[in-house]
Amino acid sequence: MRKALYIYILISLFTTVTAQDISYAEYMDNVLKNNIALTAKKIDIEIADATIKSSKVYNDPTIALAYTNNEDWSKGLGQGIEFELSRTFTFGVRRSRIDLAESERTQSVALLEEYMRNFRADATIAYLEHLRAKMLFEEAQKIYKDLSEVAINDSMRYIRGDIAQSDWLESRMAQGVAKNAMLTSEAGLCNTAIKLGYYMGDLSNAASLNGTGSLEIVDKAAPLEYYTASALEHRADLVVALSKADIAIAAQKFNKAQRRPELDITLGATYNIADPDFTTIKAGVALPLKFSNLNKGAKLQDELLVKQANIEVEDARLVIAAEVMQAYNNFKYATRQSETFSGAMLRDMERVVESKRKAYEMGEIAFLDYLIVQRNESEMRGEYINSLFGKAVAWVELQRTVGIELKFGTQQ
C-alpha cells in the first residue's frame, strides 16, 4: 500500500513537471491567431471584396460577323459580308449594383464581428472550465492522499491489533472510492485541456496544457445603464440588423434601376462582293418596351422587405436590452452566491477535518464519523469552486452581451 502511494506521488510530480503552463493572455493570443474556424470565417471579408470588384464590371458589347449569298451561286450575285457591333446601355444599374455589394460587405464585416464576440466569450469560458476542472482535480487529489495515508496507518494498526479488520477494510474502501473520484476528475481535466488545444488550433500535446489563471473575479459591475448604452452602441448583431436594412434599401434601388428602360445601340456594315461592289453602313437604336413594369408585385415586394428590415432593427434593440438586463442580474446573483463562502469558513472546516482525523487515529471516534466530516468539507469546497466558476462565467456573459472587447473574466 505504501509503495503504491509513493508511485502515485511520483507520477503526480512528473505530470506537474511536464505540464505546459499557459496564461489566459497567451491562450487567447493563440486562439485569435490559429483557430481554424476563425481563419475560415475571415475569408468572408475577402469574398465580399471580390464581390464588390466584380460588381464594377460594365456590360459587354456584342460583335457579329455573317456571310450572305443569293440562292443562285452560279451567277455570283448578292454575295456579301456583314459586320455588326452592338451594346446595351443601362441607366443606374451598375452604380446601384456596386452600392448593393458594398452594403453586403458591411454586413459581412458585422457578421464577422458578431462571430468574434461569441467566439471570444466561448473560448474564455472553455479556459474557465479548465481552471475549474483543475481545482476540482486538486481537491480530489488531496482527498485521495489523505485517505491513502489513513488506509496505510490503519493497515499497520490492524497488524498491531489496535483496530478491528472491519475498520481497516472501511478505510481501504474509502481510499478506493476516492481514487476513482480522482481519476474521473483527472479525465475531466484532460478533456478541458484538449478543448483548449482545439480553440488554439493545435491538438498536439493538448492534454498537457495547464492554465495558470484564476477563477476569482475582482471587477465590480458598473450601473446597468452603462452596459445597456454600450451594448446599443457596440453590439455587432445590431450592426447586422442595420446593414440588413441598408441591403434591403440598396436592393430596392438596384431592382428599380433594372426596371428602367434600356437602350440598345447597333453599328454595322455590309460589304457587297459582287460587281459592282459597294458597302452599306447601318446604325440603329432599340428601346425595349417595359410592359413588365405594369406588374407592381416586384415593387411591392421591395417595399415590404425594407419595412420588415426596419422592424427587425427595433426588435434587435429590444433583444439586446433584455439580454443585458438578464446578464447583469445573473452576475449580481452569482456574486452574492460566491460571497456565501469565505476563506475563514473554509479554513475552519479544514481544521475540523484535521481534528476529526486525529480523533479517529486516537480511537476516540469511528472512521465513519471522520469520513462524513471530510465529505462535507469536500462538498463545501466543490460548491465554493463552482460558485467562483459561476461568477466568472456570469462576468464573461455580461461582457458578451455588451459586445465590446472588455477584459475577459480571469486574472492574468
C-alpha positions in Angstrom: 0.0 0.0 0.0 2.8 2.4 0.9 4.6 1.6 -2.3 1.5 2.3 -4.4 1.1 5.7 -2.7 4.8 6.6 -3.4 4.3 5.6 -7.1 1.3 7.8 -7.3 3.1 10.8 -5.8 6.0 10.3 -8.2 3.6 10.2 -11.2 1.9 13.3 -10.0 5.1 15.1 -9.7 6.2 14.0 -13.1 2.9 15.2 -14.6 3.3 18.6 -13.0 6.9 19.0 -14.3 5.9 18.1 -17.9 2.8 20.2 -17.9 2.7 23.1 -20.4 1.8 26.2 -18.5 -0.3 28.8 -20.4 -1.8 32.0 -19.2 -5.1 33.4 -20.3 -3.4 36.1 -22.4 -1.2 33.6 -24.1 -4.1 31.3 -24.7 -6.3 34.0 -26.3 -3.4 35.2 -28.4 -3.0 31.7 -29.8 -6.8 31.3 -30.3 -7.1 34.5 -32.3 -4.1 33.7 -34.5 -4.5 30.0 -35.1 -8.1 28.8 -34.7 -9.1 27.2 -38.0 -12.8 28.0 -37.9 -12.0 31.7 -37.2 -9.5 31.7 -40.1 -12.1 30.3 -42.4 -14.7 32.9 -41.2 -12.3 35.8 -42.0 -12.3 34.7 -45.7 -15.9 36.1 -45.9 -14.4 39.6 -46.0 -12.2 38.7 -48.9 -15.2 37.2 -50.7 -17.2 40.4 -50.1 -14.2 42.4 -51.5 -14.2 40.2 -54.6 -17.9 40.7 -55.0 -17.5 44.5 -54.9 -14.8 44.2 -57.6 -17.0 42.0 -59.8 -19.9 44.4 -59.4 -18.0 47.2 -61.1 -18.0 45.4 -64.5 -19.6 47.1 -67.5 -22.0 45.5 -70.0 -20.1 43.6 -72.7 -20.5 44.6 -76.3 -21.6 42.1 -78.9 -19.8 41.6 -82.2 -21.4 39.7 -85.1 -19.9 38.6 -88.5 -22.0 37.0 -91.2 -21.7 35.9 -94.9 -24.6 36.2 -97.3 -25.3 34.9 -100.8 -28.4 34.6 -103.0 -29.8 31.2 -103.9 -28.1 31.1 -107.4 -24.4 30.7 -106.6 -23.5 30.3 -110.3 -24.3 34.0 -111.1 -22.2 35.3 -108.2 -24.7 37.9 -107.4 -25.8 39.1 -103.9 -22.7 37.9 -102.1 -21.7 40.0 -99.1 -20.1 40.1 -95.7 -21.9 41.7 -92.8 -20.2 43.1 -89.6 -22.2 44.3 -86.6 -21.3 45.8 -83.2 -23.9 46.3 -80.6 -24.2 47.1 -76.9 -27.0 47.5 -74.3 -26.8 50.6 -72.2 -28.5 50.7 -68.7 -29.0 53.7 -66.5 -28.0 53.4 -62.8 -27.8 49.6 -62.7 -24.0 49.5 -62.3 -23.9 52.1 -59.6 -26.7 50.5 -57.7 -25.1 47.1 -58.1 -21.9 48.5 -56.5 -23.9 50.1 -53.7 -25.6 46.7 -53.0 -22.3 44.9 -52.9 -20.8 47.5 -50.6 -23.8 47.1 -48.2 -23.3 43.4 -48.3 -19.7 43.8 -47.4 -20.6 46.0 -44.4 -22.9 43.2 -43.3 -20.1 40.6 -43.7 -17.8 42.7 -41.5 -20.6 43.0 -38.9 -21.2 39.3 -39.1 -17.5 38.6 -38.5 -17.5 40.9 -35.5 -20.6 39.2 -34.2 -18.9 35.8 -34.6 -15.8 37.2 -32.9 -18.0 38.4 -30.0 -19.4 35.0 -29.3 -16.2 33.2 -30.2 -14.0 35.1 -27.7 -16.6 34.5 -25.0 -16.9 30.8 -25.8 -13.1 30.4 -25.8 -12.9 32.2 -22.5 -15.5 30.0 -20.9 -13.5 27.0 -22.1 -10.5 28.4 -20.3 -12.6 28.9 -17.1 -13.9 25.3 -17.4 -10.3 24.1 -17.5 -9.5 26.2 -14.4 -12.5 24.7 -12.5 -11.6 21.2 -13.6 -8.0 21.8 -12.4 -9.2 23.0 -8.9 -11.6 20.0 -8.6 -8.8 17.6 -9.6 -6.5 19.2 -7.0 -9.3 18.8 -4.4 -9.8 15.1 -5.4 -6.0 14.6 -5.2 -6.0 15.9 -1.7 -8.8 13.7 -0.6 -7.2 10.6 -2.1 -3.8 11.5 -0.5 -5.4 11.9 3.0 -7.4 8.7 2.7 -4.4 6.8 1.4 -2.4 7.9 4.5 -5.3 6.9 6.7 -5.5 3.5 5.0 -1.8 2.9 5.3 -1.9 3.8 9.0 -4.9 1.6 9.5 -3.1 -1.4 7.9 -0.3 -1.0 10.4 -2.7 -0.5 13.3 -4.6 -3.7 12.2 -1.3 -5.6 12.1 -0.6 -4.4 15.6 -4.1 -5.4 16.7 -5.1 -1.8 17.6 -8.2 -1.8 15.3 -10.6 -4.5 14.0 -10.4 -5.8 10.4 -13.7 -4.1 9.6 -12.2 -0.7 10.4 -9.2 -1.3 8.2 -11.5 -2.5 5.3 -13.6 0.6 5.7 -10.6 2.9 5.2 -9.4 0.8 2.2 -12.9 1.0 0.6 -12.9 4.8 1.2 -9.5 5.0 -0.4 -10.7 3.1 -3.5 -13.7 5.4 -3.9 -11.5 8.4 -3.6 -9.2 7.1 -6.2 -12.0 6.5 -8.7 -13.3 10.1 -8.0 -9.8 11.4 -8.6 -9.4 9.5 -11.9 -12.8 10.9 -13.0 -11.6 14.4 -12.2 -8.4 13.8 -14.0 -10.2 12.7 -17.1 -12.4 15.8 -16.9 -9.3 18.0 -16.6 -7.6 16.3 -19.6 -10.7 16.8 -21.7 -10.9 20.5 -20.9 -7.2 20.8 -21.8 -7.9 19.2 -25.2 -10.7 21.7 -25.7 -8.2 24.5 -25.2 -6.0 22.9 -27.8 -8.9 22.8 -30.2 -9.6 26.5 -29.7 -5.9 27.2 -30.3 -5.9 25.1 -33.5 -3.3 22.6 -32.3 -4.1 19.3 -30.6 -0.5 18.1 -30.3 0.3 17.8 -26.6 -3.0 19.5 -25.9 -3.7 17.2 -22.9 -0.6 18.6 -21.1 -1.9 22.2 -21.2 -2.1 23.7 -17.7 -4.0 27.0 -17.3 -2.3 29.4 -14.8 -5.2 31.9 -14.5 -7.6 32.3 -11.6 -11.3 32.0 -11.3 -11.5 34.9 -8.8 -13.1 38.0 -10.3 -12.3 41.3 -8.5 -14.1 43.5 -11.0 -17.2 45.3 -9.8 -20.2 45.8 -12.1 -20.9 49.3 -13.3 -24.5 50.6 -13.3 -26.9 48.7 -15.7 -27.5 51.9 -17.8 -23.8 51.9 -18.7 -23.9 48.3 -20.1 -27.2 48.9 -21.9 -25.9 52.1 -23.6 -22.6 50.4 -24.5 -24.4 47.4 -26.0 -26.7 49.5 -28.1 -23.7 51.3 -29.4 -21.3 48.4 -30.0 -23.2 45.2 -30.4 -22.3 43.7 -33.8 -25.7 42.0 -34.2 -27.4 45.4 -34.1 -25.0 46.5 -36.9 -26.0 43.3 -38.8 -29.7 44.3 -38.4 -28.9 47.8 -39.6 -26.9 46.6 -42.5 -29.7 44.3 -43.4 -32.0 47.3 -43.7 -29.3 49.0 -45.8 -29.1 46.0 -48.0 -32.9 46.0 -48.5 -32.8 49.7 -49.5 -29.9 49.0 -51.8 -31.6 46.0 -53.4 -34.7 48.1 -53.8 -32.7 50.8 -55.7 -31.0 48.1 -57.8 -34.3 46.5 -58.8 -35.7 49.9 -59.6 -32.7 50.6 -61.8 -33.2 47.3 -63.6 -36.8 48.3 -64.4 -35.7 51.4 -66.2 -35.8 51.4 -70.0 -32.6 50.1 -71.6 -31.0 51.4 -74.8 -29.6 49.0 -77.4 -27.3 50.8 -79.9 -26.1 48.9 -83.0 -23.5 49.9 -85.6 -22.8 47.7 -88.7 -21.6 47.5 -92.2 -22.3 45.2 -95.2 -19.8 44.8 -98.0 -21.2 43.5 -101.3 -18.6 41.4 -103.1 -20.5 41.2 -106.5 -19.7 43.5 -109.3 -20.2 46.4 -108.8 -19.0 46.0 -105.2 -20.3 48.5 -102.6 -20.6 48.9 -98.8 -23.7 49.6 -96.8 -23.4 51.3 -93.4 -26.1 51.0 -90.9 -26.8 52.3 -87.4 -29.8 51.6 -85.1 -31.3 52.3 -81.7 -33.6 49.9 -80.0 -35.7 50.7 -76.9 -37.3 47.7 -75.2 -40.9 48.2 -74.1 -41.1 47.5 -70.4 -44.6 46.2 -70.2 -43.5 44.0 -67.3 -43.3 47.2 -65.2 -47.1 47.3 -65.2 -46.9 44.4 -62.7 -46.3 46.1 -59.3 -45.6 42.9 -57.4 -41.8 43.2 -57.5 -42.0 46.9 -56.4 -44.3 46.0 -53.5 -42.0 43.1 -52.5 -39.1 45.5 -52.2 -41.1 47.9 -50.1 -42.2 45.2 -47.8 -38.6 43.9 -47.4 -37.4 47.4 -46.4 -40.3 47.7 -43.9 -39.5 44.3 -42.5 -35.8 45.1 -42.1 -36.6 48.3 -40.2 -38.9 46.5 -37.8 -36.2 43.9 -37.2 -33.8 46.7 -36.2 -36.2 47.8 -33.5 -36.6 44.2 -32.4 -32.8 43.7 -32.2 -32.6 46.7 -29.9 -35.2 45.2 -27.6 -33.5 41.8 -27.6 -30.1 43.4 -26.8 -31.6 45.4 -23.9 -33.2 42.3 -22.5 -30.0 40.2 -22.8 -28.0 42.9 -21.0 -30.6 43.1 -18.1 -30.6 39.3 -17.7 -26.8 39.0 -17.8 -26.5 41.9 -15.3 -28.9 40.2 -12.9 -27.1 36.8 -13.3 -23.8 38.4 -12.4 -25.3 40.1 -9.4 -26.7 36.9 -8.1 -23.6 34.9 -8.9 -21.6 37.4 -6.9 -23.9 37.0 -4.0 -23.6 33.2 -4.2 -19.8 33.4 -4.2 -19.8 35.7 -1.2 -21.6 32.9 0.8 -18.2 31.3 1.2 -15.3 32.9 2.9 -11.6 32.0 3.5 -12.2 31.8 7.2 -15.1 29.3 6.7 -13.0 27.0 4.6 -10.1 27.2 7.0 -12.4 26.4 9.9 -13.8 23.4 8.1 -10.3 22.2 7.3 -9.3 22.4 10.9 -12.5 20.4 11.9 -11.5 17.6 9.4 -7.9 17.5 10.8 -9.3 17.3 14.4 -11.7 14.5 13.4 -8.8 12.6 11.8 -6.7 12.9 14.9 -9.6 11.8 17.0 -10.1 8.7 14.8 -6.4 7.8 14.8 -6.5 8.0 18.6 -9.5 5.7 18.7 -11.9 8.3 20.0 -14.4 8.2 17.1 -15.4 5.8 14.4 -14.0 6.0 10.9 -17.4 6.8 9.5 -17.6 10.0 11.7 -14.3 11.2 10.2 -15.4 10.3 6.7 -18.7 12.2 6.9 -16.9 15.4 8.0 -14.3 15.0 5.3 -17.0 14.6 2.6 -18.9 17.6 4.0 -15.7 19.6 3.6 -15.2 18.3 0.1 -18.7 19.2 -0.9 -18.3 22.6 0.5 -15.0 23.2 -1.4 -16.7 21.9 -4.6 -19.6 24.3 -4.1 -17.1 27.1 -3.5 -15.2 26.2 -6.7 -18.5 26.1 -8.7 -19.5 29.5 -7.2 -16.3 31.0 -8.4 -16.8 29.5 -11.8 -20.4 30.7 -11.9 -19.4 34.2 -11.1 -16.6 34.2 -13.7 -18.9 32.8 -16.4 -21.5 35.4 -15.5 -18.9 38.1 -15.9 -18.0 36.8 -19.3 -21.6 36.6 -20.3 -22.2 40.2 -19.2 -19.3 41.3 -21.4 -20.6 39.1 -24.2 -24.0 41.0 -24.1 -22.3 44.4 -24.1 -20.3 43.5 -27.3 -17.2 45.5 -26.7 -13.8 43.9 -26.1 -13.6 44.4 -22.4 -11.2 42.5 -20.2 -12.5 38.9 -20.1 -13.0 37.1 -16.9 -9.7 35.8 -15.5 -6.8 37.5 -13.8 -3.6 37.4 -15.8 
